[in-house]
């Protein structure tokens, strides 16, 4: 389906790593986050809502009498956050995972435990937007970034970009959207050797903060805001791997596209597990080598 034609050129993962392009992406994404409202409908929480998901199987794929109860769990997965949001999306996906075999059931239970932990750690953190949520793109890979043609009066050398494909757009912490975009610097090949260094992230986030508060016409301590968002993105850096790992596990069973979703799922989930092992100290305690992605992330320049 064609919604609208946009004249321009699609970026590649290499393009995303060019300073003129990633600064343009930062500015445009900040405008989006600052001005596009999160339109949500409040739903009353059920008194019976619970995070005791059991094994997550049986009627978890949308069939049977438990559907309404599952929807209540989905809507209330992150207390105080009106659905839909990135947390409800992940809960919905976990319920949709294949659960025919014992191995599939065990993986579903494991991923549910991890989601509950992520929600507890991250869903109530303060952040930009309303109640810590902005309307996020959530799929800002290179194929969804369009470089627009130059216009008379443009600053020499400056680039302008816009975005396409809003299929996964939903209210989310801004830090998730940024961390998700940074993961896309490596493309579908997940080349972690080109993840943005700390200096690159700081340049991106500085431009983002400038654009965000300019769009809101707000005066703030921008240096302090950059520091806060740098820290938040650091905390969220492993969540995109969890998000897309679950998605790919589902696609591996339903998609007709010629793509190895099963392998992609394992690659993205390994990104999450590496982040968790680094964050909780278990990698260091075991004396294991630091994964390439984590090495690159902590690299200064």
N, C-alpha and C positions, 0 to 999 in steps of 0.2 A: 504494500500500500504506500503510495506517495503522498506525503502530507504537504511538503513544500520543497521547492528547489532552492538550494543555497549555492551560489557561485563561489568557488574557492577550491583549495586543494586539501586532501586528507593528509594528516600527518602520519609519520612512521614512528616507531619507538625511538629511532635515532633523533628525529625532530624534537621529541619531547624533552630531550636532554640538552637542547641548545638554549642558551640563556635568553635570547630574544623571544623564543617560543614559550619557554616555561614561565617567563615573567608575564607574557600575555595571557597564558592560561590562568595564572594566579590571579591576575586582575579581573578577568572575566568571571572566574568561579566565585570570587569574593562579591562581585556585583550581584550574581545570582543568589548567593546565600543571604545577602543583606536585603534584597528587595522582593524576592519571590516568597509569598506567604505559605506557611504550612496550613493547608485547609484540612481540618480533621473534624470528625464527628465524635463527640463524647458518648461513650456507652457505659451504662451503669455496671459496676463490678458485681459479679455474682458472689453471694455470701459463701457459696461452696467452692469458689475458685481456690485452686491449690497447685503447688508446684510438685506434688507427689505424682509424677508422670508414670510410675510403674515402669514397664519395659517399653512403653511407647508403641506397642504393636496392636494387633487386633483390628480396631477400627481406625487406626492412625492415618490411613490414606484417604479418608473422607467417606467411607462407607459404613453404614450401620448407625445404631442409636446413639453412639457417643459423639456424634458430630458437633452438637450444640455445646457439650461440655468442653470439647477440644477448642472450639472457637473462643469460649470464655477464657481458657488457659492462654491461648494466643494473645487475645486482647489485653490480658493483664500480666503478661510476662515481665514487663518492666513497670512496676508500680508508679503511678503518677504521670506516666507518659501516655498521652492519648494515642490510640491506634489510628491508622497504621504507622509503623516506624521500623527502623532497621532491626530492632530486637524482635518485633512481631513477625517480620519476614523470616528471620532465621528460625524462629519457633515453628512457623508454618512449614518451612522446608524440612525440619527434622521430623515432624509428624508425617511428611510425605515420603520419607526415605523407604526404600524397599526393606521389607522385614520378613521375608519368607523363610530364610535359613537361620540357624542358630547364630552363625557368624554375623549376619546382617542385624539381627536383634541386639547382639552384644555391641556392635558398633553404634547403633542408634542410642542405646543406653549411655555409652561413653560420651557421645557428642551432646546428649542432653545434659549430662553432668557438667560438661565444659561450658555449655551455653549458660546454665544457671550460675556458674562461677563468674563468667564474663559480665553477666547482668549485674551481679552483686558488686563486682569491682568497678564497673565503668558506666553503668546506665544513669547513675545519679550524680555524676560529676558535673560541676558548673561548666558552662561553655557559652559560646556565642548563640544568638538566636533567642527564641522564646522557649523557656523551660529547658534550655540546653540543647535545643534542636533547631536545625536549619533545614530548608528543603534542599536535599542533596541529590546530586546526579547518580552517584553510586556505581557508575560504570564508565568512568572517564579514561578509557583506553585510547590508544592513538587513533584508531579508526573512527572514534566519535568526536575528534577535535578537528575543526576545519579552519585552515588559514584563509582569511578573507583577502580579496584583492586590495592593493593599496588605493587610497583615495587622495584627490588633490587636497593639500593642506595637512596631510599626515606628517608627523615628525619623521625625519629621515632615519631609516633603519628600524623604526618601530613596527611591530607586527600587531595585527588584530585577529582575534580568533572567535569562533562561536562553537557551540556544541550541538550534537544531534543525538538521537536515540535515547528517549527518556523512559524506556521500558522498566528500568529498575529504580527510577527516581522515587524517593520517599523521605520523610523526615528522618534526620539522623544527626548525631553529633558532627560538627564540622570537621573535627579531627579524624573521624572515620573516612570522610570523603577525601580528605587530603592524603591520608595514609594509603587509601585505596588507589588514588592516582599515582602516588610515588611507586607503588608496586608495579604499575603498568609501564614504568620506564624499561623494564626488562622484557616486555612483550609476552606473547604466548609461550615463548621458549623459556620464560622465567630465568633470564640471565641475571643472576643476583650480583654479578661483578659490576653492573652499571647502575645499581641502586643509588639514589642521590646521597651524597655525603652530607655531613652536618653543615658544611659551608653552603652547599647547594640548597639544602632545605631552608636554611636561614634566609638566603636571598629570596627564595620563593615565598616564604611565609611573611617576610617583611613587605614584599609587594602586595601580598594578599591582605594584610592588615591595613596598609595604606588605602587600598581600594575599598575594603569593607566599610571602614569608618567614614571615608569620603562619601560613599553611597548613602550612608545613614546620616550624613552631615553631623557627625558627633565628634566632640573633642575628647580625646582620651590620652593617656600616657601610652603612646604607641610602642615604645621600647618594651614596656612592661607587658603589653598585650602580645608582642612577638614572643617574648620569653614564655608566657603562659601557653601559647598555642604550640610552640616547639615542644614543650613538655607533654602536652596532651597528645600530639601526633606520635611522640615517642611511645606513650602508653598504648596507643591504638595500633601500632605498627604490625602486630600479629593478627589482628582481627580480620583483615581482608582475606587472608589465607584460609581462615575458618569459614568465612562467608562463602567464598567461591568454591572451597572444597566440598561443602555440603551440596551446593548447587550442582557441581559436576558429578557427584555421586548419583543424583537424580537423573541428570542428562544421560549418564552412561546407560540407563535402563530404558529411556523413552525417546531419545533423539535419533533421527534418521540421518543427521549430518555426519559426514565422513571425518570424524575427529576422535582422537583417543581420549575421551572424557575420563575414563577410569584412571589412566596414568596421570592426567592433569589433576584429578581430584587428590591423588596421593602426593603430588608435588606441592599443591597449595596447602594441604593439611600439614605437610612436613614443615612448611613455613610457619604455621601456627605453633606446632610442637617445639620448633627451635626457639621461637620467641618465648614460649612459656618456660622452657628449660633455662633460658638466659635470665628471665625475670625472677624466677623463684630460686635461682642459685643451684638447681640440681645438675646442670651441665658442668659447672665449675667443681661442684662437690664430687662428681664422678670422674673428674680428671679428663673429660672428653674434649676433643678439639672444638673450637668455636666455629659454627657454620659460616660459610662465605657470606651469606646475607647479613648476618649479625656483625661480621667483621666490617663489611662495607658500610653498614648503617652507623657504626661508631667512628668511622674514619673522618678526620677533621676536614681535609681538603680533597 
